[in-house]
Amino acid sequence: MLFRNCLFLIILILSFGQSLYAAPVSHANDDADHLSRLVREASDYQSHGYRGQAVALLEQADQLAARLGIDQNDTGLQLAQLYYELGEYPLSQNLTTRILDQEPAIGIQAKALNILAAVESTLNSPKDATVSFIKAYQASLKSTDKVMTATILANHLRHELDYENASVALEIGQQLLPLSTAQGTLAEQVEVQISIGELFIRLADQTGESPYYNHALSILQRAESAAESLGQVRLQSYAIGHQGLLLVNQDNFDEGIQRLNTANFLANSSRSFESAYLWQWQLARAHRRQGKIDKAITGYQTAIATLEKVRTELINGSPFTFPQKVQPLFAEFSDLLLTAAAEAKTAADQQAYLKEVQAVLEQSKSAELQDYFQNDCVVPDQTVDLKLVAAATAVLYPVILADRLEVLVNIGDEVHQFVHQINESDLVELVNDFRYNLEIDQGDDEYKELGEELYDIVFADLESLFKANNIETLLVIPDGILRTIPFSAIFDGEQYMIEKYAIATTPGISLTFPKPLDADDVSFFAGGISDSVQGYSGLPGVPSELAKLEDQHAADVLYNEEFQLSSIEAQLGAGRYSIVHLATHGHFDSNPLQSYLLTYNSKLTMDLLEQSIDSRGQTGATLDLLVLSACESAVGDNRAALGLAGVALKAGARSALATLWQISDAATVLIIGSFYEDMSKENLSKAKALRLAQTKLIKSERYSHPSDWAPFLLIGNWL
């Protein structure tokens, strides 16, 4: 359902729209005037979607208000709200707690508790959130602010629906009914009505209480009338659009599509593209349900084109906008095209559909990386054509859908489609079990059994195609949970996949720049830590790892105390190196701001890594390979794995060699040493060098378990 997490929308507009300017502003001195300007400018930025700029201004305003001894509650509440929207939950929580500790007026308490409850809900503390919502509701009753009461109840209802607490949600729905019937006379009140209407549709969907559909339609119709009388075209579009969505879901296609077309027209006429793409998306869904596939395809194409106009602003800072409002659009369109390809009557039509699927997948992968790193520039301007992929290389796109896994295989200029029926939840469980058994040697062969299951799902049907085309290298663009496992360790009953093929991964082929490494012109920088620092265990194998690089490849080395943040930044920015090797603890998190590499005295964040390597741009030198030999990401955290997959792009490197989990120092030294030795051989790609290094450990007695060799991933340029 669309707008699942609009929690902040009604808090933001209703909680602050009235209170921000309620207090008279003193013009007694320049500081007070400056404070007033900061708040006004922040509100303007906020209303246009520029939350980062709004936060910077409000932080100044909050500090200035403290210095002047002026009440900070209004600016504090607005700042707490923005922190919440940007995913800075501890900062939001701290601010609301600060306000509540001051025992402010009852209306301020209600607003602060409302934000606190939203944070707690997002942080998976449902019981705490429910308690805070109840306290906020009680405070709002004492304040006699009916709009605030409706806002809090709507947010509480959203929370209970998100956590599928149907009985509690119905109770809140009953409380909201009398409040929802009041005719709104302000834009903020109309927005509450629209939110309640949308929530009542969800309530009916989740509980089967169909009268709420009628309540929703009635509320949305009143909101439409009020928005029209106020001249609020954007709100009118939302009210009409939700009516259309409800009618289509009730199979009233003619009237529902008419309503969605009207909503789309109004959204475009007011340049509200953030809502226009939603109605275009719903129109595409409606046409698909009617069996009008060509119209549905055109509708999805239009929705994606409209989304691109506002995607950056839409997802900026929000931790849940992309997975809930962007990714499903790409996924649905991919599903439609894949179904159309499977049912195509001619080979030409099938290829046309499959190539469009690839284009949609590439666009989706780029958008997902931009969302993760909150940076459009992480995706390069130039892209690579699939036709340029070398012979004997197959490009694989596993696509996870609700009821199946599809694998597209691109060889040369032809795309092949394979389908395996499996529920997404079953696939996720299997992948997580496989990863867990790979990472820790349990003393049994369960990882092989799980690997065989995955082989049957992903690779079994592909092998004959690989053999017919003499495939030697697999380039995998993994999807979702599949990012968290090494494809090299999937087992066919006799061999691991890495024993048969060289394997590399990439976030997208269009994000990859295949170019062989010039083995005669390689320069190394290597650094690392063996000491136990900042609460992390020591890495006793690092001295020999770095010594080999220094002795065999003349690497410039920073070790232990020398591996300071400032020294690393200086070395990385020097621009002399084609290979950078960092032997230190690395952590990749679902929040990119929490991803880092450990230095002796600090942490090298992904932003600092990017800035340091970017500074070499003036030299024209490109970093060919970034090696991170002691990284880790959590089992099942595909967003953290996305960060690992995108590390080469973020760092400005053509490729990266990194680990999904930490392995023994001795195994690391063996793999790294073999990798560099074989990589320097003529006509041997990095992917093939890694394959040779891993197969040597597989054949050894001591390091044959995948826990010791499987976590190494080659990401990006595989040549």
N, C-alpha and C positions, 0 to 999 in steps of 0.2 A: 504494500500500500504506500502511495506517495505521502510525503510530509510526515513520515513516522517520527522524526526528531525535530519538530519545529518548536521545541521547548523554549528556546531562547526568544523566538519571534514575538510572542505575546508578552513575555516578561519585559523585553527590551522596550517595545513601543508603549505599553501601558504603564509599566512601573515608573518609567522615567519621563514620559511625555508630559505628565502633569506636574511632577515635583521639581523638575530641573529649573524651571523659571518662576516657581511659585514665590520663592523668597525674594524680596526686593534687593536689588544690587546696590551696594554703596558705591558712590563715585567720589568718596572723600579723598582718595589718593590714587596715584598711578597703579600701585600694586593691585588694588581692588578692581580697577578697570581692566588690568591685564588678566586677572583671574577670570573675570566675566568673559573676556574675549577668548581665552583658552577653552572654556567650557562650550561656548557657542561654536567655535571652529571644530572642536572635537565632535560635537553633535552633528555638524554638517558632514564631516568626513564619515562618521558612523552611518548616517542616513544614506550615503552613496556607496556604502560597502567597503570603505577603506579603513578597516578596523585597526591595522597596525599604526597608521598615522594618528587615529583617534586615541589609541592607548598612550602614545608618546606625549600627546598634549594633555591628556587627563592625568598622567603621572606628574607632569609639571604642575598642573592645577592642584592636585592633592598635596604636593609638597608646599606649594605657595600658601594654600589655605591653612596648613598646619603652622607655618611660620607666622601668618597673620592672626592666628587664633580664631579663625572663622570655622564654622561648622563644616566638617568634611564629609558629612553623610551622603549628600547628593552626588558629589564627585566620586566618593568611595563606592557607592552602589553602582554607578554607571561603569566604573573601572572594573569592579568585580564581575559585572555582566560580560564585559568585553573579554576579560581573562577567561571566563567560562567558554565563550564562543571560540576563542583561539586555542582551546585545549590546555590552558595554563591553570589546571584545576587547583593545585596547592595555593597559588597566588589568589585565586578567587575565593577559596575557602578561608584563607587568612584574613582577607579584607572583610568578608561578611562576619567572621568571628570578632574582628576588631570592632565593627559597628555594633554588634549585639552586646558585646562586653560593656559598652558605654550606656546600656539601658536607654536607648533613644525613645522618641515618641512612638506610639503604638503603630502608626502607619509605616514608619521606617522599619520597625521590627518585622512587620508583615512582608515587606519587600525584600529585606535581607534574608529572612527565613525561606522565602520563595526561591531565591538564587541558591542558597545553601542546599536546599532539597534537590534542585536540579543537578548540582555538582555531585551530591551523594548518589543520585540515581545513575548518573553517567559512570561513576566509579564503582558500580556494582555493589552498592550498599543499600539494597532496597528497603530494609527495615528502618535504617536511619533516615532515608529519604521520606518514607511514609510518616514517620514521627514529625519530621520538620515540616512537611506539607500540612499536617493537622495543626501544628502550632501556628503556622502562617495563616491558615484559614481562621482559626480562633482569633488571632490578632486582627485580621481584616474585618471580622464581624464587629469587634469593639471600635474599630475606626469608622464604621458605617460607610466605608467606601465600597459600593456594590460592584464597581468595575474591577477593583482589586480582588474582591471575593471571587468573582467569576473567573478572573485570570488564574488565581491560585487553584481553584477547583479544576479548571481545564488542564492545567499543568499536572495536577495530581492524577486526573483521569488518564492522561497520556502515560504517566509513569506506571500506573497499574496495568494498562493495556500492554505496554512494553514488556512487563514481567508476567503477563498472561494471568493476572489475578482477576478472573471474570466476576466473582461475587462482589468483591470490593469495588470494581469498576462500575457495576450496576448501581451500587449504593450511591456512588459519586454522581452517576448519570441522573439519578432521581433528584439529588441536591441541585444539579445544574439546570434542570428543566425550567423551574420558575424564573431563574435568572436569565435564561436564554430567550425568554419571550419578550423581554423589555426592548422597545424600539431604540436602536442606537442613534444618537444625534451627533456624535463625534466620530471621526475616522477610527480612533483607537477602539471605540466601542463596537464599531462594525467589524473590525478585525477580530475581536473576541468572538463575535457571533459566527464568523466564518470558521474560526478554529473549532468552536463547539460543534458546528455542523459537520466538519470533517471528522471530528472525534466520535460523534454519534454514528457515523457510517462505520467506523472501525469497531465501535462497541457492538453494533448489530452484527457485523461480520463475525466477530469473535464469540459472541454469546448466543447468536441465533434469535435474539429478541428483535423481531422485525419491526415493531412499532417505532423503533429508533430511526429506521430509514425514513418514515414519514415525518418524524420530528426534524430530522436533518434537512429534508427537502424544504420544509416550512421555514426553518431558521435561515437557510441559505437564500430562499426567495425574499425574505424580509431584508436580509443583508444586501441583496442585489438592489432592492428598491432604495434603501437608505444610501448606499454608495452612489447610485445614480443621482439622487437628489443633492448629494454633497459634491458631485463632480469628481468623485474619486474613481477614475477609470481603472486603475490598477486593481483596486479592491473589487470593483464590479466584475472584472475579469475573473478573479479568484472565486467569487460567489457563483458565477455562472459556470465556470469550469468544474467545480465540485458537483454542481447539479448534473452536468453532463456525464461526469464519471459515475455517479450513482445510477443514472438512468441506463447507461450502457451496461453496467453490471447487473441490472435487472432485465437485460435483453430488450430494452426499449431503444433500439438502435437509431431509428429515424430521429426521434426527439433528442436523444442523447448526443448524437453526432452533430445535430444542428446547434445544440448548446455549446459543445466543444469548439465548433467553428467560430461561433460568436465570441467565446472567451479568447480564442487565438487571435481574432481580428482586433479585439480591444487591447490585448497585451501588446501586439505589434504596433498598434496606433499610438500607444503611450510609451513605446520603446522599452517595455518591461520584458526584455528577452528572457529573464530568469524565470518568468512564468509562461511565456509563449512556448518555449521548448517543451514544457510539461504537457500543455494541451495538445501540441503536435504529437507528442509521444502517445498520449491517450487515444488520439485519433488513429494512429498507426495500430495500436492494440485492437481498437474496435474493428478496423478493416480486416485485421488478421482473423478475428473471431468470426467475421462474416465470410471468410474464405476468399477475400479479395486481396490476393497475395501481392500483385503488382502495386496496388494502391498502398498496401501496408509497407512495402519496401520503400516506396517514395516517401511515405510519412516518416519512417525512421531516418532516412537520409536527411530530410528537412529538419527533424528534431535535433540531430547531431550537428548539422551546420549552424543552427540557431544557438545551440549550447556552446559552441566554440567561441561565440561572440562574448560570452559572459563567464566561461568556465573558470578562468583564473580568479575573478572576483568572487564567484560562487563558492569555491572551495578554499579560498584564502584563509588559512588558520584553523578551519573547522575540522575536527578529527573524524566526523561522521558524515559529512556532506558527500564526499566522493563515493564511499561504499553504498550509500543509500539513495543518492539522487543522480549519480553519474554512471557508475559501473553497471547497474542493472539495465540501463538503456543500451549500452554496448552489448551486454550479454544477451538481451532479448533479440536484438537485431542479428547477432551472430547465430542464435538458435533458429531464427526464421530462415536465414540464408542457408544454413546447413540442412534444414529440412527441405527447403526448395531444391538444393543440390541433389539430395538423395532421391527426390521424386522427379528430377528433370528427365525429359523424354529424349534429349539428345546429349551427346558428349560435349558439344560446344556450349550448350546451356549450362551443363553441370560445371564445366571449367570456369565459365563466367561467374557463376554464383560463388564457387570456391575461392576464386581470386579476390572477389569482393569481400568475402569473409576474412581473408588474410589482411586486406587493407584495413578493415574494421578492427581486427585484433591488434595490428600494429599501432593504430591510432589510440586504442584503449590502453595499451602498454605504456605508450609515451605519456598519456594523460595521468596514468596511475603513478608513474615515477615523478612527474611534476608535482602531483599532489603530495606524495610522500616527503619529498625534499622541500616542498613549498617554494619551488624555483622553476620558472619556465626555461631558464637558460641551461638547466641540466640536460635538456634534450638538444642535440646539435642541429644546426640549420640544414646541413647536408645529410642526405640519407643514401643508403645503398640499395640498389636494385637487386631483387632476388636472382635475376638472370646472371649476376656477376659472381654468384657463389660457385666455388671451384667444383670440378667434376669429382665424382666419388664421394660427394658430401650430400647428405640428406638433411633437410631442415624440418624439424618436427614441431607442430603446434598441438599439444594436448589442450583440449577445451573442456572444462568441467561444467556440466549442466545439471539441472536438478535430478534428472532421471537417467543420465547416461554420461559416458566419457567419449568424446570424439577426438580422434587424432588425425590431423592433416599432415601429410608428408609431401614436401616440395622437393622434387628432383628435376633438375634442369628447368624446363619451362612448363612442367606439368604438375598438377596438384592431385594427390590421391586422398580419398576419404575413407576412414575406418571408424566403426561405431561399436562400442561395447556397452551393453545395458547394465548400469549399476547406479543405485541411488547415491547422491552426493554425500549424505551422512555416512553411508557404508564405506565409501572411498576414503573419506577423512579419517574414519576410525582405523582402517587398514594402513593408511600412510603413517599415521601417528604411531601405531604399534610397530611398524617396520622401522621407523626412525629410532624408537626407543631401544629396540633389540639390536640395532646396528651400533648405537652409541656406547653401549655397555656390554661387554662380553659376559653373557649369562652362563656360559659353560654348556650351552646346548645349541642346536641347529634351528631354532625357531625362526631366526632371521632368514634362513634359506627358504623355509616353508612360506613365510610371508612374501619373500622376494619372488617366489614362483607364482604366487597369486597375482602380484603386480605385473609380472611378466605376461601372464595370460591376458590381463586387462589391457596393457599398454603395447607390448611388443610382439606377441605371438603371431598375430595376423600380418605383421609388417615384414617378417623375416624373408619371405619369398621375394618380396619387392626389393629388399636390400641386396639379396644375392643376385637377382636378375640384373641389377644396375651396378654391381661390383662396388657397393658402398663401403667405405673405410672409416668415415667420420660422421658422427651424428651431432648436429647442432640443435639443441633443444631450447625452445622458448617456453618455459614451464608456466603453469597457471595455478594460482591460488596455493593450496596446501602442498602441491607438488614441488613448490620452490624449496620446501624444507628437507627434501631428501636428495641423496646423490643417485642419479640414474645409473651410475657406474656399478652400483652394488646390487641392482636388480638381477635375479638369478633365474636361469632358464632350466634348472634341474641338473645341469652339468657344469655350466660356466657362468661367471659373472658377465654382464654386458661389456665391461671394460676389457675383458679378455678377448672380445670379438671386434670391438670398435673403439676408436678414439672418440671421446665424448667431451663436448663443451656446452656451456649454457650461455644464454644472453637474454637480456630483458626484451629484446626485439631485434630482428635482423636489420631493420632500418636504423637502429641505433648502434650498429656494429660496423667497424671499418677494417675489413680483412686486408692485412698487409704483412708479408713475412718479415721476421726480424733479421736485420743485417748482422750476422754473427761476427763479422770482422770489425764492426764498429759499435761495440757494446761497452757501456760505462756503468758502473755499479755504485750505488750508495746503499749501505747496510747499517742498520741500527737495532738495538734491542736491550733488554734488561734480563739479567739472570737473578738479581737480588729480589728479595721479598719487599715490596714497597706498597704503600697506600692500602694495606690490608690484603693484597694479592699474594698468592704463593709465588715462590721463586721458580724460575725456568732454568734448571741446571744444564740443559742441553744447548742453551743459547751461545756460550763461549765457543764451542766447537763449530756451531752453525755459522757464526760470524767469522771465525778464523778461516774456515774453508773458503768463504767468499773473498776474504782478504788475500789468501795465499794463491788461490786458483784463478781469481777474476780481478785482482787488484782493486777490490772494492774500497772506497772511503768508508771508514767505520766510526760510529759513535756508540759507546758501550757503557752501560750502567750510569754512573754519575754524569758522563758526557751526554747521555741521551736526555737532555733537557729540552723543554718546549721551544725556547728561543733558538737553540742550536739546530734543532730539527727543521724549524721553519726556514732558517737561513740556508741550510743544505738543500732542502727541497726547492727553494726559490732560485737556487744558483743556475739551474738549467743545464747543467753539464751531464746529467744522468739519463740513460735510456731505461734503466731498471732500478727500481727502488724496492728494497727488501726490509721489512720491519718485523722483527722477531720479538713481539711483545703481546701482552694480553690485549685482546680486542673484544668489544661487546657491541652487538647490533641489536637494537631495540625497536619495538613497534613505533616508538616516538623517536624520530631522527635526532632530536636534540639530546637524547640520552644515549646515542651511539658514539663510541669513542675508541681511540687507541691509547693505551697507558704509556705515559712518559715517566721519567724518574721522579719528576717533581709536580706533574700535573696530568692533564688529559688532552689529547689531540682530538678535537671534535671533527666531524665530517666537514663542517664549514671552514675550520682552520686548515684542514688538509687541502680543501679545494682552493682556498685563498693562497696558500703557500705554493702550490703547484701552478696556479694561474699566473703568479708573479713571474714565472719563467717564460711567459708567452712572448715577451719582447725579444727573446733570443731565437724564436722560431722553432725551438726544439720541442718535440713531442715525447711524452713519456710513453714508452712502448709497453711496459709491464710493471704493475704494482703487486708485490707479493706480501701477503699478511699471513704469517705461518702459525698464529696462535689465537684465532678468532673463535667466537661462539655465538650462537643464537638459540633461542628456546625451542623445544619441541612444540610443534603445532602453531607456532607464531609465524604465519606466512607473511605478515607485514614486516616483521624484523628481517625475514629472509629476503624480502623485496629490497630492503636497504642494502643487504650484502650483495644482491644481484646488481644493484645500481652503483656500487662503490667505484667501479672503474669510470663510469660516466661522471660521477660526482667529482672524482679526483682528476678528471681530464686525461685519463690513461686509456690507451687502446684496449688493454686487457688487464685482468687481475687474476691472481691465483690466491685463493683464500679458503679457510676452513669453516665448515658448518659447526663443528665442535672441536674442542681441544684434544690432542692426542699425545702419546708419550713423546718425550724429547728425542729419544733414540730413533723412533720411527720417523719423526719430522726430519731429522738430519739425513736419514737415508733417502727419503723421498725427494727432499729439496736438492741434495747433492746429485742424485741421478737425473732429476729433471733438468738442472742447469747443464750437466754434462751432455745429455742427449740433445738438448735444445740447440747447442752450439754446432751440432752436426749438420752438414749440408742437406738441404731438401727435407728436413724433418720438422714438422710443424710443432707448435707448443702443445697442441692437443695430443699428438702422437708421442711427444716426449713425456707428458704426464702419464699416458697409458703405459709406456714402458716402465716408468718409475713405480707405478702402482702394481703392475703385474709381477715385478720383482719381489715385492713384499708378499703378494698372494702366494707365490711359490716358496717363500721362506717358511721355516717351521715356526719361528717365534712371532712373526707379524702377519700371519695369514688371515686373522679375523678382521672383518671390515672396520671395526672400531679404530684400527691403526692406520688404514690406508684410504678408506672411503670418503672421509669428510673433505678432502681437497677438491675444490671446484675450479675449473678454468672458466672464467667469465669474460665474454666479449670476443675480441679477435683471437681466433683459434689457430691462425697460420704462424 
